[in-house]
């Protein structure tokens, strides 16, 4: 199966909730094998983990990342092509008075340059990027 979706950090994290959204879980299960994540999301998850105090929750997140996320997802890098796409979009959006978070722009660039649909709970954060297909798997 070929890659179809790039999951944003929040979509991946949803799967580690005590009771994940059933619609997200169903879509995840239906699309297993066609899911990717950006290396930027890996950074965001590791950074969040490393800021957590030693606790049962931290150990749970460590296990989730090492036993589920790392082996399951194909991680796509922020390439030169992605950097160029991001620079163009960042300049265009800034000229329009919009300043999306830098990491969101990187994730959008990875999705766009790989022809993938970005799955996120934050549709508004990605709405202004040109040429980016975005959807939420949460029941709306």
DRENTORKOL-3810 file (N, C-alpha, C; in nm, 4 decimals):
REM DRENTORKOL-3810
@n.u->0.0846; n.v->-0.1182; n.w->0.0000; ca.u->0.0000; ca.v->0.0000; ca.w->0.0000; c.u->0.0894; c.v->0.1249; c.w->0.0000
@n.u->0.0493; n.v->0.2246; n.w->-0.0745; ca.u->0.1293; ca.v->0.3464; ca.w->-0.0792; c.u->0.0808; c.v->0.4454; c.w->0.0264
@n.u->0.1659; n.v->0.5405; n.w->0.0560; ca.u->0.1331; ca.v->0.6417; ca.w->0.1568; c.u->0.0238; c.v->0.7344; c.w->0.1044
@n.u->-0.0737; n.v->0.7663; n.w->0.1916; ca.u->-0.1825; ca.v->0.8567; ca.w->0.1559; c.u->-0.1956; c.v->0.9732; c.w->0.2528
@n.u->-0.1600; n.v->0.9495; n.w->0.3794; ca.u->-0.1837; ca.v->1.0468; ca.w->0.4848; c.u->-0.0569; c.v->1.0761; c.w->0.5634
@n.u->-0.0438; n.v->1.2021; n.w->0.6034; ca.u->0.0592; ca.v->1.2429; ca.w->0.6984; c.u->-0.0148; c.v->1.2868; c.w->0.8237
@n.u->0.0089; n.v->1.2203; n.w->0.9341; ca.u->-0.0595; ca.v->1.2552; ca.w->1.0577; c.u->0.0174; c.v->1.3624; c.w->1.1323
@n.u->-0.0542; n.v->1.4677; n.w->1.1685; ca.u->0.0014; ca.v->1.5738; ca.w->1.2515; c.u->0.0247; c.v->1.5161; c.w->1.3910
@n.u->0.1046; n.v->1.5843; n.w->1.4686; ca.u->0.1396; ca.v->1.5393; ca.w->1.6031; c.u->0.0153; c.v->1.5136; c.w->1.6878
@n.u->-0.0834; n.v->1.6018; n.w->1.6797; ca.u->-0.2021; ca.v->1.5833; ca.w->1.7634; c.u->-0.2844; c.v->1.4617; c.w->1.7217
@n.u->-0.2833; n.v->1.4257; n.w->1.5954; ca.u->-0.3561; ca.v->1.3074; ca.w->1.5495; c.u->-0.2884; c.v->1.1793; c.w->1.6000
@n.u->-0.1564; n.v->1.1802; n.w->1.6034; ca.u->-0.0827; ca.v->1.0649; ca.w->1.6575; c.u->-0.1077; c.v->1.0548; c.w->1.8073
@n.u->-0.0983; n.v->1.1664; n.w->1.8763; ca.u->-0.1156; ca.v->1.1676; ca.w->2.0216; c.u->-0.2547; c.v->1.1223; c.w->2.0638
@n.u->-0.3530; n.v->1.1467; n.w->1.9807; ca.u->-0.4897; ca.v->1.1025; ca.w->2.0110; c.u->-0.4937; c.v->0.9519; c.w->2.0369
@n.u->-0.4097; n.v->0.8778; n.w->1.9672; ca.u->-0.4084; ca.v->0.7317; ca.w->1.9807; c.u->-0.3544; c.v->0.6853; c.w->2.1147
@n.u->-0.2904; n.v->0.7737; n.w->2.1900; ca.u->-0.2357; ca.v->0.7389; ca.w->2.3214; c.u->-0.3284; c.v->0.7813; c.w->2.4353
@n.u->-0.4430; n.v->0.8358; n.w->2.4043; ca.u->-0.5386; ca.v->0.8727; ca.w->2.5093; c.u->-0.5975; c.v->0.7457; c.w->2.5708
@n.u->-0.6423; n.v->0.7595; n.w->2.6943; ca.u->-0.7054; ca.v->0.6450; ca.w->2.7605; c.u->-0.8252; c.v->0.5955; c.w->2.6791
@n.u->-0.9014; n.v->0.6894; n.w->2.6226; ca.u->-1.0166; ca.v->0.6554; ca.w->2.5378; c.u->-1.0050; c.v->0.7365; c.w->2.4092
@n.u->-0.9276; n.v->0.6864; n.w->2.3116; ca.u->-0.9128; ca.v->0.7620; ca.w->2.1863; c.u->-1.0480; c.v->0.7826; c.w->2.1183
@n.u->-1.0600; n.v->0.8921; n.w->2.0490; ca.u->-1.1804; ca.v->0.9186; ca.w->1.9712; c.u->-1.2053; c.v->0.7978; c.w->1.8810
@n.u->-1.3239; n.v->0.7363; n.w->1.8870; ca.u->-1.3486; ca.v->0.6146; ca.w->1.8090; c.u->-1.3406; c.v->0.6358; c.w->1.6582
@n.u->-1.3734; n.v->0.7558; n.w->1.6117; ca.u->-1.3648; ca.v->0.7835; ca.w->1.4683; c.u->-1.2182; c.v->0.7911; c.w->1.4237
@n.u->-1.1351; n.v->0.8504; n.w->1.5065; ca.u->-0.9915; ca.v->0.8564; ca.w->1.4762; c.u->-0.9346; c.v->0.7152; c.w->1.4755
@n.u->-0.9691; n.v->0.6357; n.w->1.5752; ca.u->-0.9186; ca.v->0.4981; ca.w->1.5835; c.u->-0.9626; c.v->0.4166; c.w->1.4616
@n.u->-1.0891; n.v->0.4308; n.w->1.4212; ca.u->-1.1400; ca.v->0.3572; ca.w->1.3050; c.u->-1.0659; c.v->0.3971; c.w->1.1780
@n.u->-1.0500; n.v->0.5291; n.w->1.1562; ca.u->-0.9784; ca.v->0.5753; ca.w->1.0365; c.u->-0.8333; c.v->0.5292; c.w->1.0382
@n.u->-0.7734; n.v->0.5314; n.w->1.1560; ca.u->-0.6359; ca.v->0.4842; ca.w->1.1702; c.u->-0.6279; c.v->0.3369; c.w->1.1300
@n.u->-0.7178; n.v->0.2560; n.w->1.1837; ca.u->-0.7180; ca.v->0.1129; ca.w->1.1531; c.u->-0.7445; c.v->0.0871; c.w->1.0052
@n.u->-0.8364; n.v->0.1616; n.w->0.9458; ca.u->-0.8710; ca.v->0.1446; ca.w->0.8043; c.u->-0.7551; c.v->0.1815; c.w->0.7119
@n.u->-0.6696; n.v->0.2714; n.w->0.7567; ca.u->-0.5639; ca.v->0.3225; ca.w->0.6700; c.u->-0.4238; c.v->0.2765; c.w->0.7092
@n.u->-0.4154; n.v->0.1808; n.w->0.7994; ca.u->-0.2841; ca.v->0.1277; ca.w->0.8394; c.u->-0.2074; c.v->0.0868; c.w->0.7135
@n.u->-0.0829; n.v->0.1191; n.w->0.7088; ca.u->-0.0009; ca.v->0.0896; ca.w->0.5915; c.u->0.0095; c.v->0.2059; c.w->0.4945
@n.u->-0.0781; n.v->0.3052; n.w->0.5107; ca.u->-0.0721; ca.v->0.4215; ca.w->0.4214; c.u->-0.0482; c.v->0.5507; c.w->0.5001
@n.u->0.0039; n.v->0.5352; n.w->0.6228; ca.u->0.0216; ca.v->0.6494; ca.w->0.7131; c.u->0.1685; c.v->0.6845; c.w->0.7325
@n.u->0.1942; n.v->0.8128; n.w->0.7344; ca.u->0.3296; ca.v->0.8623; ca.w->0.7597; c.u->0.3212; c.v->0.9732; c.w->0.8629
@n.u->0.4360; n.v->1.0124; n.w->0.9116; ca.u->0.4493; ca.v->1.1268; ca.w->1.0021; c.u->0.5740; c.v->1.2031; c.w->0.9599
@n.u->0.5796; n.v->1.3283; n.w->0.9969; ca.u->0.6974; ca.v->1.4101; ca.w->0.9673; c.u->0.7978; c.v->1.3963; c.w->1.0808
@n.u->0.9238; n.v->1.4054; n.w->1.0474; ca.u->1.0254; ca.v->1.4018; ca.w->1.1526; c.u->1.0063; c.v->1.5175; c.w->1.2500
@n.u->0.9424; n.v->1.6237; n.w->1.2064; ca.u->0.9131; ca.v->1.7363; ca.w->1.2951; c.u->0.8180; c.v->1.6911; c.w->1.4058
@n.u->0.7209; n.v->1.6073; n.w->1.3725; ca.u->0.6288; ca.v->1.5544; ca.w->1.4738; c.u->0.7030; c.v->1.4649; c.w->1.5731
@n.u->0.7984; n.v->1.3881; n.w->1.5229; ca.u->0.8796; ca.v->1.3047; ca.w->1.6135; c.u->0.9522; c.v->1.3953; c.w->1.7132
@n.u->1.0094; n.v->1.5038; n.w->1.6627; ca.u->1.0747; ca.v->1.6012; ca.w->1.7503; c.u->0.9763; c.v->1.6549; c.w->1.8541
@n.u->0.8577; n.v->1.6971; n.w->1.8104; ca.u->0.7601; ca.v->1.7538; ca.w->1.9031; c.u->0.7224; c.v->1.6548; c.w->2.0128
@n.u->0.7045; n.v->1.5284; n.w->1.9759; ca.u->0.6675; ca.v->1.4275; ca.w->2.0755; c.u->0.7817; c.v->1.3992; c.w->2.1727
@n.u->0.9042; n.v->1.3897; n.w->2.1204; ca.u->1.0199; ca.v->1.3663; ca.w->2.2081; c.u->1.0448; c.v->1.4858; c.w->2.3002
@n.u->1.0299; n.v->1.6043; n.w->2.2469; ca.u->1.0488; ca.v->1.7251; ca.w->2.3266; c.u->0.9472; c.v->1.7287; c.w->2.4413
@n.u->0.8220; n.v->1.7001; n.w->2.4119; ca.u->0.7188; ca.v->1.6966; ca.w->2.5163; c.u->0.7528; c.v->1.5908; c.w->2.6219
@n.u->0.7968; n.v->1.4751; n.w->2.5764; ca.u->0.8342; ca.v->1.3671; ca.w->2.6682; c.u->0.9488; c.v->1.4104; c.w->2.7597
@n.u->1.0496; n.v->1.4690; n.w->2.7029; ca.u->1.1693; ca.v->1.5039; ca.w->2.7799; c.u->1.1456; c.v->1.6183; c.w->2.8774
@n.u->1.0368; n.v->1.6889; n.w->2.8594; ca.u->1.0016; ca.v->1.7956; ca.w->2.9536; c.u->0.9166; c.v->1.7438; c.w->3.0692
@n.u->0.8680; n.v->1.6214; n.w->3.0570; ca.u->0.7812; ca.v->1.5642; ca.w->3.1613; c.u->0.8640; c.v->1.5171; c.w->3.2798
@n.u->0.8125; n.v->1.5360; n.w->3.4009; ca.u->0.8818; ca.v->1.4808; ca.w->3.5176; c.u->0.8698; c.v->1.3282; c.w->3.5186
@n.u->0.9619; n.v->1.2642; n.w->3.5856; ca.u->0.9557; ca.v->1.1186; ca.w->3.5992; c.u->0.8235; c.v->1.0821; c.w->3.6644
@n.u->0.7464; n.v->0.9964; n.w->3.5977; ca.u->0.6138; ca.v->0.9595; ca.w->3.6478; c.u->0.5614; c.v->0.8399; c.w->3.5686
@n.u->0.4495; n.v->0.7892; n.w->3.6135; ca.u->0.3836; ca.v->0.6794; ca.w->3.5405; c.u->0.3418; c.v->0.7281; c.w->3.4017
@n.u->0.2926; n.v->0.8524; n.w->3.3934; ca.u->0.2507; ca.v->0.9086; ca.w->3.2648; c.u->0.3687; c.v->0.9183; c.w->3.1684
@n.u->0.4830; n.v->0.9633; n.w->3.2181; ca.u->0.6016; ca.v->0.9722; ca.w->3.1324; c.u->0.6408; c.v->0.8341; c.w->3.0813
@n.u->0.6391; n.v->0.7339; n.w->3.1662; ca.u->0.6740; ca.v->0.5976; ca.w->3.1233; c.u->0.5740; c.v->0.5459; c.w->3.0194
@n.u->0.4472; n.v->0.5828; n.w->3.0362; ca.u->0.3450; ca.v->0.5433; ca.w->2.9395; c.u->0.3714; c.v->0.6069; c.w->2.8030
@n.u->0.4069; n.v->0.7345; n.w->2.8033; ca.u->0.4373; ca.v->0.8036; ca.w->2.6773; c.u->0.5634; c.v->0.7454; c.w->2.6143
@n.u->0.6647; n.v->0.7174; n.w->2.6944; ca.u->0.7875; ca.v->0.6550; ca.w->2.6423; c.u->0.7566; c.v->0.5230; c.w->2.5730
@n.u->0.6741; n.v->0.4431; n.w->2.6361; ca.u->0.6361; ca.v->0.3132; ca.w->2.5784; c.u->0.5577; c.v->0.3329; c.w->2.4495
@n.u->0.4643; n.v->0.4262; n.w->2.4503; ca.u->0.3867; ca.v->0.4562; ca.w->2.3304; c.u->0.4787; c.v->0.4955; c.w->2.2145
@n.u->0.5737; n.v->0.5834; n.w->2.2417; ca.u->0.6648; ca.v->0.6287; ca.w->2.1358; c.u->0.7571; c.v->0.5174; c.w->2.0870
@n.u->0.8147; n.v->0.4434; n.w->2.1794; ca.u->0.9134; ca.v->0.3416; ca.w->2.1392; c.u->0.8502; c.v->0.2143; c.w->2.0831
@n.u->0.7355; n.v->0.1745; n.w->2.1374; ca.u->0.6767; ca.v->0.0467; ca.w->2.0965; c.u->0.5703; c.v->0.0600; c.w->1.9887
@n.u->0.5134; n.v->0.1786; n.w->1.9754; ca.u->0.4075; ca.v->0.1955; ca.w->1.8763; c.u->0.4462; c.v->0.2955; c.w->1.7673
@n.u->0.4726; n.v->0.4183; n.w->1.8044; ca.u->0.4924; ca.v->0.5243; ca.w->1.7052; c.u->0.6160; c.v->0.4982; c.w->1.6190
@n.u->0.7300; n.v->0.4804; n.w->1.6828; ca.u->0.8562; ca.v->0.4669; ca.w->1.6070; c.u->0.8541; c.v->0.3505; c.w->1.5085
@n.u->0.8096; n.v->0.2307; n.w->1.5504; ca.u->0.8111; ca.v->0.1210; ca.w->1.4531; c.u->0.6960; c.v->0.1253; c.w->1.3523
@n.u->0.5862; n.v->0.1925; n.w->1.3860; ca.u->0.4676; ca.v->0.1866; ca.w->1.3005; c.u->0.4723; c.v->0.2847; c.w->1.1842
@n.u->0.5146; n.v->0.4077; n.w->1.2104; ca.u->0.5077; ca.v->0.5125; ca.w->1.1097; c.u->0.6305; c.v->0.5177; c.w->1.0206
@n.u->0.6072; n.v->0.5549; n.w->0.8964; ca.u->0.7144; ca.v->0.5949; ca.w->0.8066; c.u->0.7366; c.v->0.7415; c.w->0.8381
@n.u->0.8591; n.v->0.7798; n.w->0.8721; ca.u->0.8889; ca.v->0.9192; ca.w->0.9041; c.u->0.9528; c.v->0.9860; c.w->0.7838
@n.u->0.8902; n.v->1.0945; n.w->0.7407; ca.u->0.9378; ca.v->1.1677; ca.w->0.6243; c.u->1.0127; c.v->1.2930; c.w->0.6686
@n.u->1.1266; n.v->1.3190; n.w->0.6055; ca.u->1.2088; ca.v->1.4327; ca.w->0.6464; c.u->1.1642; c.v->1.5643; c.w->0.5834
@n.u->1.2130; n.v->1.6702; n.w->0.6434; ca.u->1.1968; ca.v->1.8060; ca.w->0.5919; c.u->1.3095; c.v->1.8262; c.w->0.4917
@n.u->1.2796; n.v->1.8064; n.w->0.3648; ca.u->1.3794; ca.v->1.8078; ca.w->0.2578; c.u->1.4018; c.v->1.9488; c.w->0.2025
@n.u->1.4947; n.v->1.9596; n.w->0.1096; ca.u->1.5160; ca.v->2.0877; ca.w->0.0412; c.u->1.3906; c.v->2.1324; c.w->-0.0326
@n.u->1.3200; n.v->2.0392; n.w->-0.0952; ca.u->1.1951; ca.v->2.0725; ca.w->-0.1644; c.u->1.0906; c.v->2.1241; c.w->-0.0648
@n.u->1.0815; n.v->2.0575; n.w->0.0498; ca.u->0.9875; ca.v->2.1015; ca.w->0.1535; c.u->1.0267; c.v->2.2398; c.w->0.2056
@n.u->1.1569; n.v->2.2616; n.w->0.2249; ca.u->1.2035; ca.v->2.3917; ca.w->0.2737; c.u->1.1685; c.v->2.5032; c.w->0.1756
@n.u->1.1810; n.v->2.4769; n.w->0.0462; ca.u->1.1470; ca.v->2.5775; ca.w->-0.0553; c.u->0.9965; c.v->2.6051; c.w->-0.0557
@n.u->0.9154; n.v->2.4993; n.w->-0.0482; ca.u->0.7693; ca.v->2.5158; ca.w->-0.0420; c.u->0.7320; c.v->2.5978; c.w->0.0810
@n.u->0.7924; n.v->2.5640; n.w->0.1929; ca.u->0.7650; ca.v->2.6328; ca.w->0.3187; c.u->0.8050; c.v->2.7806; c.w->0.3092
@n.u->0.9206; n.v->2.8092; n.w->0.2523; ca.u->0.9663; ca.v->2.9483; ca.w->0.2384; c.u->0.8676; c.v->3.0285; c.w->0.1533
@n.u->0.8227; n.v->2.9706; n.w->0.0414; ca.u->0.7257; ca.v->3.0392; ca.w->-0.0446; c.u->0.5961; c.v->3.0677; c.w->0.0304
@n.u->0.5441; n.v->2.9666; n.w->0.0989; ca.u->0.4178; ca.v->2.9826; ca.w->0.1711; c.u->0.4321; c.v->3.0773; c.w->0.2899
@n.u->0.5430; n.v->3.0683; n.w->0.3581; ca.u->0.5661; ca.v->3.1559; ca.w->0.4734; c.u->0.5710; c.v->3.3024; c.w->0.4297
@n.u->0.6410; n.v->3.3299; n.w->0.3196; ca.u->0.6491; ca.v->3.4671; ca.w->0.2676; c.u->0.5121; c.v->3.5154; c.w->0.2214
@n.u->0.4385; n.v->3.4296; n.w->0.1523; ca.u->0.3053; ca.v->3.4661; ca.w->0.1041; c.u->0.2110; c.v->3.4943; c.w->0.2210
@n.u->0.2107; n.v->3.4057; n.w->0.3203; ca.u->0.1212; ca.v->3.4231; ca.w->0.4345; c.u->0.1592; c.v->3.5441; c.w->0.5195
@n.u->0.2884; n.v->3.5657; n.w->0.5364; ca.u->0.3341; ca.v->3.6829; ca.w->0.6128; c.u->0.2894; c.v->3.8120; c.w->0.5443
@n.u->0.2994; n.v->3.8162; n.w->0.4120; ca.u->0.2555; ca.v->3.9345; ca.w->0.3373; c.u->0.1053; c.v->3.9581; c.w->0.3540
@n.u->0.0317; n.v->3.8498; n.w->0.3792; ca.u->-0.1131; ca.v->3.8594; ca.w->0.4000; c.u->-0.1486; c.v->3.8820; c.w->0.5473
@n.u->-0.0465; n.v->3.8980; n.w->0.6321; ca.u->-0.0707; ca.v->3.9235; ca.w->0.7734; c.u->-0.0947; c.v->3.7988; c.w->0.8572
@n.u->-0.0581; n.v->3.6852; n.w->0.8053; ca.u->-0.0756; ca.v->3.5587; ca.w->0.8783; c.u->0.0620; c.v->3.5021; c.w->0.9123
@n.u->0.0754; n.v->3.4552; n.w->1.0353; ca.u->0.2037; ca.v->3.4013; ca.w->1.0804; c.u->0.1821; c.v->3.2637; c.w->1.1436
@n.u->0.1689; n.v->3.1592; n.w->1.0625; ca.u->0.1507; ca.v->3.0262; ca.w->1.1215; c.u->0.2767; c.v->2.9837; c.w->1.1969
@n.u->0.2605; n.v->2.9014; n.w->1.3000; ca.u->0.3782; ca.v->2.8523; ca.w->1.3716; c.u->0.4756; c.v->2.7834; c.w->1.2743
@n.u->0.6029; n.v->2.8050; n.w->1.2995; ca.u->0.7065; ca.v->2.7528; ca.w->1.2103; c.u->0.6946; c.v->2.6017; c.w->1.1927
@n.u->0.6760; n.v->2.5281; n.w->1.3030; ca.u->0.6671; ca.v->2.3820; ca.w->1.2943; c.u->0.5454; c.v->2.3388; c.w->1.2123
@n.u->0.4346; n.v->2.4102; n.w->1.2240; ca.u->0.3178; ca.v->2.3781; ca.w->1.1417; c.u->0.3500; c.v->2.3949; c.w->0.9939
@n.u->0.4232; n.v->2.4997; n.w->0.9619; ca.u->0.4643; ca.v->2.5201; ca.w->0.8230; c.u->0.5532; c.v->2.4079; c.w->0.7730
@n.u->0.6428; n.v->2.3608; n.w->0.8575; ca.u->0.7287; ca.v->2.2490; ca.w->0.8190; c.u->0.6465; c.v->2.1223; c.w->0.7943
@n.u->0.5541; n.v->2.0932; n.w->0.8838; ca.u->0.4697; ca.v->1.9741; ca.w->0.8686; c.u->0.3846; c.v->1.9867; c.w->0.7425
@n.u->0.3272; n.v->2.1044; n.w->0.7192; ca.u->0.2489; ca.v->2.1277; ca.w->0.5976; c.u->0.3345; c.v->2.1052; c.w->0.4733
@n.u->0.4576; n.v->2.1533; n.w->0.4775; ca.u->0.5477; ca.v->2.1375; ca.w->0.3633; c.u->0.5794; c.v->1.9913; c.w->0.3352
@n.u->0.6006; n.v->1.9139; n.w->0.4388; ca.u->0.6288; ca.v->1.7701; ca.w->0.4204; c.u->0.5075; c.v->1.7019; c.w->0.3564
@n.u->0.3880; n.v->1.7345; n.w->0.4049; ca.u->0.2671; ca.v->1.6754; ca.w->0.3462; c.u->0.2506; c.v->1.7182; c.w->0.2000
@n.u->0.2596; n.v->1.8482; n.w->0.1752; ca.u->0.2356; ca.v->1.9010; ca.w->0.0403; c.u->0.3361; c.v->1.8474; c.w->-0.0610
@n.u->0.4632; n.v->1.8452; n.w->-0.0264; ca.u->0.5654; ca.v->1.8033; ca.w->-0.1232; c.u->0.5679; c.v->1.6521; c.w->-0.1440
@n.u->0.5008; n.v->1.5794; n.w->-0.0569; ca.u->0.4899; ca.v->1.4343; ca.w->-0.0752; c.u->0.3522; c.v->1.3942; c.w->-0.1284
@n.u->0.2671; n.v->1.4931; n.w->-0.1564; ca.u->0.1354; ca.v->1.4660; ca.w->-0.2115; c.u->0.0427; c.v->1.3929; c.w->-0.1153
@n.u->0.0577; n.v->1.4196; n.w->0.0147; ca.u->-0.0204; ca.v->1.3503; ca.w->0.1162; c.u->-0.1263; c.v->1.4428; c.w->0.1763
@n.u->-0.2335; n.v->1.3836; n.w->0.2229; ca.u->-0.3361; ca.v->1.4561; ca.w->0.2965; c.u->-0.2873; c.v->1.4684; c.w->0.4404
@n.u->-0.2917; n.v->1.5901; n.w->0.4943; ca.u->-0.2518; ca.v->1.6126; ca.w->0.6325; c.u->-0.3723; c.v->1.5901; c.w->0.7228
@n.u->-0.3574; n.v->1.4994; n.w->0.8184; ca.u->-0.4630; ca.v->1.4710; ca.w->0.9159; c.u->-0.4274; c.v->1.5437; c.w->1.0443
@n.u->-0.5186; n.v->1.6325; n.w->1.0885; ca.u->-0.4939; ca.v->1.7141; ca.w->1.2068; c.u->-0.6250; c.v->1.7477; c.w->1.2758
@n.u->-0.6180; n.v->1.7762; n.w->1.4034; ca.u->-0.7342; ca.v->1.8277; ca.w->1.4766; c.u->-0.7411; c.v->1.9791; c.w->1.4636
@n.u->-0.6370; n.v->2.0411; n.w->1.4140; ca.u->-0.6271; ca.v->2.1874; ca.w->1.4049; c.u->-0.6433; c.v->2.2341; c.w->1.2605
@n.u->-0.7593; n.v->2.2109; n.w->1.2046; ca.u->-0.7827; ca.v->2.2499; ca.w->1.0652; c.u->-0.7560; c.v->2.3972; c.w->1.0423
@n.u->-0.7944; n.v->2.4802; n.w->1.1380; ca.u->-0.7773; ca.v->2.6255; ca.w->1.1248; c.u->-0.6299; c.v->2.6632; c.w->1.1098
@n.u->-0.5406; n.v->2.5907; n.w->1.1788; ca.u->-0.3973; ca.v->2.6228; ca.w->1.1731; c.u->-0.3383; c.v->2.6013; c.w->1.0341
@n.u->-0.4018; n.v->2.5169; n.w->0.9550; ca.u->-0.3461; ca.v->2.4817; ca.w->0.8242; c.u->-0.4315; c.v->2.5307; c.w->0.7074
@n.u->-0.5402; n.v->2.6016; n.w->0.7366; ca.u->-0.6378; ca.v->2.6393; ca.w->0.6343; c.u->-0.5833; c.v->2.7329; c.w->0.5273
@n.u->-0.4831; n.v->2.8120; n.w->0.5576; ca.u->-0.4382; ca.v->2.9149; ca.w->0.4635; c.u->-0.3217; c.v->2.8722; c.w->0.3743
@n.u->-0.2708; n.v->2.7518; n.w->0.3953; ca.u->-0.1636; ca.v->2.7039; ca.w->0.3087; c.u->-0.2217; c.v->2.6636; c.w->0.1732
@n.u->-0.1600; n.v->2.7110; n.w->0.0648; ca.u->-0.2028; ca.v->2.6753; ca.w->-0.0707; c.u->-0.1519; c.v->2.5366; c.w->-0.1068
@n.u->-0.2341; n.v->2.4617; n.w->-0.1777; ca.u->-0.1906; ca.v->2.3327; ca.w->-0.2292; c.u->-0.1776; c.v->2.2255; c.w->-0.1225
@n.u->-0.2410; n.v->2.2446; n.w->-0.0095; ca.u->-0.2337; ca.v->2.1481; ca.w->0.1003; c.u->-0.3728; c.v->2.0908; c.w->0.1236
@n.u->-0.3826; n.v->1.9601; n.w->0.1172; ca.u->-0.5102; ca.v->1.8927; ca.w->0.1480; c.u->-0.5078; c.v->1.8558; c.w->0.2951
@n.u->-0.6135; n.v->1.8940; n.w->0.3674; ca.u->-0.6187; ca.v->1.8758; ca.w->0.5121; c.u->-0.7538; c.v->1.8166; c.w->0.5501
@n.u->-0.7529; n.v->1.7253; n.w->0.6467; ca.u->-0.8783; ca.v->1.6748; ca.w->0.7017; c.u->-0.8597; c.v->1.6369; c.w->0.8480
@n.u->-0.9732; n.v->1.6346; n.w->0.9178; ca.u->-0.9761; ca.v->1.5893; ca.w->1.0558; c.u->-1.0462; c.v->1.4543; c.w->1.0582
@n.u->-0.9985; n.v->1.3654; n.w->1.1425; ca.u->-1.0632; ca.v->1.2356; ca.w->1.1572; c.u->-1.1567; c.v->1.2334; c.w->1.2767
@n.u->-1.1673; n.v->1.3423; n.w->1.3482; ca.u->-1.2607; ca.v->1.3478; ca.w->1.4608; c.u->-1.4003; c.v->1.3782; c.w->1.4070
@n.u->-1.4978; n.v->1.3174; n.w->1.4692; ca.u->-1.6358; ca.v->1.3442; ca.w->1.4285; c.u->-1.6680; c.v->1.4876; c.w->1.4650
@n.u->-1.7158; n.v->1.5623; n.w->1.3672; ca.u->-1.7300; ca.v->1.7027; ca.w->1.3881; c.u->-1.8607; c.v->1.7541; c.w->1.4189
END
